[in-house]
Amino acid sequence: MYSFAGIDSKTFKMRSLGPQTGDGSYEDFFRLKQLSPSSKLVLSVGGWGEGGQKYSDMAGSQTGRRQFIDSVIETMEQHKEFDGFDLDWEYPGATDRQGKYSDKENFLKLVQELRLAFDEYASPNLRKNSSKSYRKAFYSRQLELSMAVPIAKFRLQEGYEVYELCQLMDFINLMTYDLRGNWAGFADVHTPLYRRPGIDEWAYEKLNVNDGSALWHSLGCPKHKLIVGMAFYGRTYTLGSADNHGLHAPVKKWDTNGGTPGRYTNESGFLSYFEFCQEEETWTKEFDKIGQCPYAYKQNQWVGYEDASSLRAKMDWLRKEKYGGAMIWALDLDDYRGVCGEKDALFNVLTKGLEGYSVRVPPAIELTTTKKPNEWWSPPPSSTTTTTTTTTTTTTTTTSTSRPRTTRFTEPTTTRKPSVTSISTSTSTSTISATQRPVTGGELQPETGAPTECPADSTGQMLSSFRPHSTDNTLYLWCINGKDLVLSCPPGTEWNNVEKQCMARETLAGPLPLVGHPLAAGQMDLDINLGAAGPPDRFFALFESSRIRTGNPERFGSYPPRNVEDEFVFLPQNKPRIVENFHDEMLPLQNIVFQPGRPIEWF
């Protein structure tokens, strides 16, 4: 993962934050494909240094979102080496980061519209109706969509519709690091695996890797999509007294911004693993047995960090809990030259921990029938009151320190270049029909980009079962919170409305049933699949209608497409009829009758 790109504060278009050529450039990053052709390269936008205001402004209007999304697609087309895109807005709804209360709703809109744009990019059938002329020339390829997210509950309350976002994302990178720092006012490890009774209280009670990951899952995010963050660096402090050096020892919070800067990273409160390991013998080392993290002290300096043993414990936990994989911040903070011994010592722990590991991807029916958890937070009563969640802002209120933005250094330097973050995800053991990717919004309204309402049955209840897409056999619909979502079948498969799942195309030979879906009293929505054989001169079908309209009848005049579908609305009349001269009669189609559930019969 390339971290980071940014956006322009006026146009909201993507912009590179790194050099155009040489070390730290996109082209330099793309060389990883030569070393590992199977690797997936992802571009991440945002990060702590970008702030939150311009992202809030961008997401706050449809025009701003469109400008941003169009620039993302253009960047992906210009640099086809990228396989995916990662959103790292830190953080939606965070007023201490110039965010707004409306960010929560607007961030979901942004992701929905970005998901649709990616699907248009991948699907010719969706792309042909796009208003963007440049999209029509794109070649099909599916881009992955991910986001980096915090685990503090108050941050989720402020800015994340967890259940809906997790349906739209391919995976979610949990930032399970920087959970403590100089801003807290005491020395502590910043990546504790578990809560430590008697130490972690109030705002810090659930601020650990285990509880933070479980929070995302409890709010409706599937475990196989959750990628747990691992830190290749430590957080440092200057102690108030060299004689008091245990966990939660007082620190000089106001006199310094943390511990003494490292020789290469040159940032107060921060020390890379490759810097610490070279001085390790001069520090007194301890181990937090419950938090499963090492820490060390030397005179008035204190550091909480990760080593091979602590990362091994986290990988054992990850496998036991069956999360989707591990994410690293950041690859270039490891001992990548083997100065202290084994080359890439920390990275090797993670790769060994994932060897032979696979996680089950539940079938779509299991994921989509899971109810959204009950409302778990109420908005503040007014804009002038203070919510009770502000007590936890101490974990992120500082602006003097930042998430590391580093590259591979050879000499001491203060220069900050975009870094490379490695993601190691697990493999899936599911069948091909279980890997459907949700995309946004169904048949979008061109003016607003908002998802349409799910159709209702004769009683007015919205349909929640899976339904065929109206124009593309590789897509299908399901209803989430009253809105239609479009899901795409895996490559080489199409939606089978009888089996209610994606199936290989060769299993779909022969006529498919006509299935009626109630829209309202006296009306139905019908999908007609003409099949691979194509229409003969005439066909026979029983209809129950005195009127049929086609959503896009001109498509029938340019046969042969492999599969053609369309929607019809009808009123029951029970008038059988034989249709002859298919091409002649399809355009002015009138008075066709059919029987719901009966296959089309060709002869």
C-alpha angles and dihedrals in degrees: 000000000000111000120224143015119155141201133246111253093222106035096027089221122143117264133183116247094192135069118289092230139015128023113008095017127124090251091054089051092050090063087078087076089063091054094044114015092185093057119111116225118210131189116217123202125201127016131173095292093058093065124213109262100082091046089051090049092047095050092045096076135041090230092054093048091048092050091051096044093047090053091049091054091046090051092049090050093047092049105037090173089081113093098186150004130236128202114214103172105162097227140344111210094011106140090188086061096047092265128143136227090246091060092090093063093036094051090056090050090051093052093045092052093043090051090053092048090053090050091050087051090055102038123063090197092058093037096056091066094047118120090218109093094198090059092060091068096052122115116232118266130142115235120204119234123208140157137209112229141180124241100214108116095224090056090054090048091053102047120003132083088197100186096049095041092052090054090056100042127080090213140347124224110215113212094218093167137076087049088142132026145146089295089071093066096233138072116259144141110270099214107047111172096209139020113270112217113229092019107055110057140149110355092008098048095098098021098112136101096261099046095039093053091045090052092060091048093047090055092059106275113137113240094229089064095050114096113192119223121234123195124222092189142059136233114234135204140188107233122229088224129014088218093062106063108142129110111303092017111164115262137196094260097166101035095055140020091233135295127344112294118258120252095249108022090043095198126132114239093018135094127174120223092244089056095047097045091059090058098033096114092059093057130077106237128211134173130225099222096195099037088042094223134120125232134181141192137202120182104311095342123099131183134185110197147147128261135174094279096050093046090048089055090051092050091051088051092047092054092046092051092043099230119169100254146291134292124199132215098219137355095194092057092070122092088270093167097046093239091150097039126282113048113242089004097172096041090052090057090057096046091049090047090056097044109122091359119137131169126209115246105210117231114264091251090062093048097045097045092055107107121234109256116256119274105287102183137033122213118249113277093239141356091253098056127084121236122230091240095074092091090080096055090095089085094066111014096101117100097180094076127047144186105279117271102189143149132195105295126204097177134023109280141157093213115122117209129175111275135217118245117196120217120197110190129182128250124247127243094190126112120260092260091062097063100073112149117219115227128186138283114339116234097006122213105239094218098054107014088226122145116256124246116265113255117258131224126234091283093053094253115139115245113244100177123103114274135185121262114249099232111015127055091201091064134061138182137238132172123245121180091340095309129105116242124194118223124192125223119233116267113286095023137095135198115273107200093194095055092033092226143087112272136181112275094241090062090058097067117136131032118324123219120260104239121199120213117195113238100174139326108319096002135094138188113227131191117204118194112196092198132220095290093066129223119306122210092282139005137193126228135155114233133183101211145097092200135031128179126191123222095217110002097167090074090073092064094066101058137189105068111143094238130010127187133179141173126245131188116204144173117224113256107141098226112148117207141169116232116212133183091031098199093046096050101036097077098050090036111175137161096004112160130201144170115239114243095018116123120242108257117214121200 
